[in-house]
């Protein structure tokens, strides 16, 4: 489907029964599928991040589901917990956490909170198109700024530039940084893989403008797909370094839950000539399995092909990022504003 990463919903693993659509009546075959937004009001908003692979203590996700529609997104299967499909519904039924800013402020006001580093996103993109309307991410950043709580962002959308007025003053105090996800310089490939994200040039411009504003940018080359874009590592690193990025990292594609089925359909649609080869190489990169959950290897992968990517990456670090490393945010400045301070 044009503008969508998936054209159907795979079976929900939690359902004992499922609907079988008559031919021509299933979602997407007739009328254009429109995005639905559903307000939800969770009881908590901060998630503890137990993984040693992620350089953050906690994560905050203002939305569930993501309009970007990336065919490979590891968060797709989480939509099944809400009773929706991991395919088309993940990108067309968006749950909006309307009370997220209030919940964050409540958490910061608890004596147990000591100013741990937050990552906004991690499950779905906090700057997906819905953010233009709901502005929940911006409100979360305002709360972080109010309490001097360190915050990082992961996004594929140059809408992040809207909030430079909040991020730049925080960055001066080592309280903010941005991770821009960019895994190709090929715009045609980007459209196929990440249909509703910002363009390649749009993300490069975001890197450049954020960097000029003094906001450190780490570029996530994610995911790298063996046999498709794994060869782009050096070219990517050279280009983002020119644009001002302070560091770069990569993640190898892994296919958890129903993603193998959906990504196989995507390969059959766009790269039928190399479908089996790519799937085989992805499996080899994770010890013969598509759903690698091992800390330390699940994101970096293993094997000969991954080693070649890793060698290119380290060469790129030496050539384009000498003496640079990912910024470390500080929690030392966390402070609860007094009632009098809030008046101003």
C-alpha positions in Angstrom: 0.0 0.0 0.0 1.3 3.4 -0.9 2.5 5.3 2.2 2.3 2.2 4.4 5.0 -0.2 5.5 2.5 -3.1 5.9 -0.6 -4.1 3.9 -2.2 -6.5 6.4 -2.2 -7.7 10.0 -0.5 -11.0 10.9 -2.4 -13.2 13.4 -2.4 -11.7 16.9 -0.6 -14.3 19.2 -3.0 -13.5 22.0 -6.2 -14.2 20.1 -7.8 -17.7 20.0 -10.0 -16.7 17.1 -9.4 -14.4 14.2 -11.4 -12.8 11.4 -11.1 -14.1 7.8 -11.9 -11.3 5.3 -13.8 -11.9 2.1 -11.6 -11.4 -0.9 -11.5 -7.7 -1.8 -12.9 -6.5 1.6 -9.9 -6.8 3.8 -8.4 -3.6 5.2 -6.4 -1.7 2.5 -8.0 -3.3 -0.6 -10.7 -0.7 -1.0 -10.8 2.7 0.7 -7.6 4.4 1.7 -6.8 3.4 5.3 -6.9 6.5 7.5 -5.0 6.8 10.8 -7.1 6.7 14.0 -6.0 8.3 17.2 -7.3 7.0 20.5 -6.7 8.8 23.8 -5.5 6.6 26.7 -4.5 7.5 30.2 -1.9 5.2 31.7 -1.0 5.1 35.4 2.7 5.4 34.9 4.9 6.8 32.1 8.5 6.0 33.0 9.9 2.5 32.1 13.0 1.1 33.6 15.6 0.1 31.0 17.3 -3.1 32.2 19.3 -3.7 29.0 23.1 -3.1 29.1 22.9 -2.5 25.4 21.0 0.8 25.9 22.9 3.8 27.3 19.9 5.2 29.3 18.4 4.4 32.7 14.7 5.0 31.7 12.5 5.4 28.7 9.3 7.4 28.1 7.0 6.8 25.1 4.3 9.4 24.5 2.6 7.2 21.9 1.8 3.5 21.3 2.0 2.5 17.6 3.8 4.6 15.0 2.7 6.3 11.8 6.2 6.1 10.3 5.4 2.5 9.2 8.9 1.1 9.1 8.6 -2.4 7.9 11.2 -3.8 10.2 10.2 -2.0 13.5 10.8 -4.3 16.5 8.0 -2.5 18.4 5.3 -3.8 16.1 4.5 -6.9 18.1 3.9 -4.8 21.2 0.7 -3.5 19.6 -0.7 -7.0 20.1 -0.9 -6.4 23.8 -3.5 -3.8 23.2 -5.6 -6.0 21.0 -4.4 -4.7 17.6 -2.4 -6.1 14.8 1.4 -5.7 14.4 1.0 -4.9 10.8 -1.3 -2.2 9.3 -3.0 -1.4 12.6 0.4 -0.7 14.3 0.8 2.3 11.9 -2.8 3.3 11.5 -4.2 3.0 15.1 -2.2 5.3 17.4 -2.7 5.4 21.1 -2.1 8.9 22.5 -0.9 9.1 26.1 -2.7 12.4 26.9 -1.6 12.5 30.6 2.1 11.7 30.0 3.4 15.2 31.0 1.4 15.1 34.3 2.7 11.6 35.0 6.3 12.7 34.4 6.0 15.6 36.7 4.4 13.4 39.4 7.4 10.9 39.0 9.9 13.8 39.3 8.3 15.0 42.5 8.7 11.7 44.3 11.6 11.6 46.8 12.8 8.3 45.2 13.6 10.1 41.9 17.2 11.2 41.7 17.4 12.6 38.2 18.0 9.4 36.1 18.6 9.8 32.4 15.5 9.5 30.3 15.2 8.4 26.6 12.1 9.8 24.9 11.2 7.1 22.4 12.6 3.6 22.4 9.4 1.9 21.5 7.8 4.2 19.0 9.1 7.5 17.5 8.2 10.5 19.7 8.3 12.8 16.6 6.0 10.8 14.4 3.4 12.9 12.5 0.9 12.8 15.4 3.3 15.0 17.4 2.5 18.0 15.2 -1.0 17.9 16.5 -0.7 16.6 20.1 2.7 18.1 21.1 3.1 15.6 23.9 6.8 15.2 23.3 7.3 19.0 23.6 5.4 19.0 26.9 7.6 16.2 28.2 10.7 18.2 27.3 9.3 21.2 29.1 8.9 19.2 32.2 12.5 17.8 31.9 13.8 21.4 31.5 11.8 22.6 34.5 13.5 19.9 36.7 16.9 19.9 35.0 16.5 16.2 34.3 18.7 14.8 31.5 16.9 13.6 28.4 17.9 12.0 25.1 15.7 11.6 22.0 15.6 9.0 19.3 13.9 10.0 16.1 13.7 9.7 12.3 11.8 12.9 11.9 13.1 16.5 11.5 10.2 17.8 13.5 12.7 17.7 16.3 14.0 21.0 15.0 10.8 22.6 16.3 11.9 22.1 19.9 15.5 23.4 19.6 14.4 26.3 21.8 14.1 23.8 24.7 16.9 21.5 23.7 19.7 24.0 23.1 19.6 25.6 26.7 19.5 22.1 28.1 22.4 20.9 26.0 24.5 23.8 27.3 24.2 22.1 30.7 24.8 18.6 29.4 21.1 17.8 29.9 20.1 17.0 26.3 21.2 15.1 23.2 19.5 13.7 20.1 19.9 10.4 18.3 19.0 10.7 14.6 18.2 7.3 13.0 19.6 7.2 9.5 20.6 4.0 7.7 20.9 5.0 4.1 21.8 7.8 1.7 19.5 6.3 -1.0 16.2 8.2 -1.0 14.4 5.6 -3.1 15.4 2.9 -0.6 14.3 5.1 2.3 10.8 5.5 0.8 10.4 1.8 0.5 11.7 0.9 3.9 10.5 3.9 6.0 7.5 5.3 4.1 6.4 8.1 6.4 9.6 9.3 7.9 11.6 12.4 7.0 13.6 12.2 3.8 17.3 11.5 3.8 18.1 15.2 3.1 15.6 16.2 5.8 17.5 14.2 8.4 20.9 15.4 7.3 19.6 18.9 7.6 18.3 18.1 11.1 21.8 16.8 12.1 23.3 20.0 10.7 20.9 22.4 12.4 21.0 20.7 15.7 24.8 20.6 15.7 25.0 24.3 14.9 22.7 25.0 17.8 25.1 23.2 20.2 22.9 20.1 20.6 25.0 17.0 20.4 23.8 14.5 17.8 24.5 10.8 17.7 23.6 9.0 14.4 22.1 5.6 14.7 22.7 3.6 11.5 19.7 1.3 12.3 19.0 -1.1 11.1 21.8 -2.3 8.9 20.4 -5.1 6.7 23.0 -7.5 5.3 22.7 -7.7 1.6 20.9 -4.4 1.3 22.4 -1.5 3.1 25.3 -2.9 5.1 27.7 -1.6 2.5 26.7 2.0 3.3 28.5 2.4 6.6 31.5 4.3 5.5 29.6 6.7 3.2 27.0 7.3 6.0 29.7 8.1 8.6 31.5 10.4 6.2 28.4 12.4 5.4 27.0 12.7 8.9 30.4 13.8 10.2 30.4 16.6 7.6 27.0 17.6 8.9 28.3 17.9 12.5 27.4 14.7 14.2 29.5 14.0 17.3 29.2 10.2 17.1 27.7 7.3 15.2 26.6 3.7 16.1 24.9 0.9 14.3 22.4 -1.9 14.9 22.0 -5.0 12.9 18.4 -6.0 11.8 16.7 -8.6 14.0 13.2 -9.9 13.4 11.3 -10.6 16.6 7.8 -12.0 16.8 5.7 -11.7 13.6 8.4 -9.4 12.0 9.9 -12.3 10.0 6.6 -12.9 8.3 6.0 -9.2 7.5 9.6 -8.4 6.5 9.6 -11.5 4.2 6.5 -10.0 2.5 8.3 -6.6 2.2 11.3 -8.3 0.6 9.1 -10.2 -1.8 7.5 -6.9 -2.8 10.7 -4.8 -3.2 13.6 -7.2 -3.6 12.2 -10.6 -4.7 15.5 -11.5 -6.4 17.5 -11.5 -3.1 14.8 -12.3 -0.6 16.1 -15.7 0.5 19.7 -14.5 0.5 18.9 -11.5 2.8 16.8 -13.7 5.2 19.7 -16.2 5.4 22.2 -13.5 6.1 20.0 -11.9 8.8 19.7 -15.3 10.4 23.4 -15.9 10.2 24.0 -12.6 11.9 22.1 -13.8 15.0 23.4 -17.3 15.5 20.8 -19.0 13.2 17.8 -17.3 14.7 15.9 -14.2 13.7 14.8 -13.3 17.2 18.0 -12.9 19.1 17.4 -11.7 22.6 20.9 -12.1 24.0 22.3 -8.9 25.6 25.5 -7.9 23.9 24.8 -9.6 20.6 21.2 -8.9 19.8 21.9 -5.4 18.4 25.5 -5.9 17.1 25.1 -9.4 15.7 27.9 -11.9 15.0 29.5 -13.8 12.2 31.6 -13.0 9.1 29.3 -10.5 7.5 28.8 -8.6 10.7 32.6 -8.6 11.3 33.0 -6.9 7.9 30.4 -4.3 8.9 32.2 -3.8 12.2 35.6 -3.3 10.5 34.1 -0.7 8.2 32.5 1.0 11.3 35.8 1.2 13.2 37.6 2.5 10.1 34.9 5.2 9.8 35.4 6.2 13.5 39.1 6.6 12.9 38.7 8.6 9.7 35.6 10.7 10.4 35.2 10.8 14.2 38.8 11.0 15.6 38.8 11.9 19.3 35.0 12.0 19.5 32.6 9.9 21.5 29.0 9.9 22.5 28.1 12.7 24.9 27.4 11.7 28.5 24.5 13.5 30.2 24.6 14.6 33.8 22.1 14.0 36.6 23.9 16.3 39.0 21.7 19.3 38.2 18.4 17.7 38.9 16.3 20.0 41.1 12.6 20.2 42.1 11.4 23.7 41.5 9.8 25.4 44.4 6.2 26.7 44.3 7.5 30.2 44.1 9.8 29.4 41.1 6.8 27.9 39.2 5.1 31.3 39.3 7.7 32.6 36.9 
